[in-house]
Amino acid sequence: MSPPTTRRRRRAHDPESVLATAVGVFNERGYDGTSMEDLARALGVTKSAIYHHVPGKEQLLARALERALDGLSAVVGDERAASGGPAIERLEWAVRQSVHILVDRLPYVTLLLRVRGNSRTEQAALERRREFEGFISRLVKEAAAEGSIRPDVDPALVTRLLSGTVSSITEWYRPAPGASADDLADALLKMTFSGLRV
């Protein structure tokens, strides 16, 4: 009786696991530095198996960026952001939601913040990201006009500092047991808004 043959067992993947793995590789190697061969190796499958789930690398990028951008677009479209309450409170709420989205979708937002507009997909993503930044800018200006932000602080600078502070989380934040997005948002809001409010 001949010994049983050992076959390499391939992992089964669905579109979600393919996307999650691809985002990890994109963040590690850079999108432009990642080949379909790299993705196949990370997934433990053949390149043709990836094509079963997605037409190509750029479609994976588009899906990943959409995951991050849909969260930010939801903040802009939320009625709490558009309500007639004080602009400073709506701004705080929007920043808090941004932190939650970043924590919940950390690999996807990290990828979004690293795109440079080298393809049509990246350009479209940057345009949507600018819409969100414009929304934050409008809230800052409204808060300044209402007298809720110190008059000696330039609203344009406030917008850049808030955006930069939230974006920097992708570079150092690593989820830890017991820590929550609320804790992180509370700390960020305390440090930034205590110096902004009149």
PyMOL commands that set and color helices and strands:
alter all, ss='L'
color gray80, all
select helices_A, chain A and resi 15-29+36-43+47-51+57-77+79-82+87-104+106-114+120-145+155-172+181-196
alter helices_A, ss='H'
color red, helices_A
deselect
rebuild
show_as cartoon
